[in-house]
Amino acid sequence: MDLMYDDIPSSLQNMFDIVGAEKFLEIIGVYAGSVVYFPSSKNIRRGMRNRDIVRRYNGYNILELSREYDISSSYVSKIIKKYERENWDEDLY
């Protein structure tokens, strides 16, 4: 059986165009009948930015990081404190 473009619901045709027939059928096979949420690219990039801030933080460069990422120094501090809170026990071992 051949997949015809008209077989694909219009709401999914853009996904088909992006990933191609083989990957589209694979995705449908995994997620058929499910409701799937895709976060915005802004949310994905925020996580990437925050990890980069934590990785680059040296204890003294909050102002530099805040300028580079165009966020407040208090927000940089909040990102770092959140990371430290979530990972404090890993540092013990």
Secondary structure, DSSP 8 states (H G I E B T S, - for coil): ----GGGS-HHHHHHHHHHHHHHHHHHHHHHTT-------HHHHHHHHHHHHHHHH--SS-HHHHHHHHTS-HHHHHHHHHHHHHHHGGGGG-
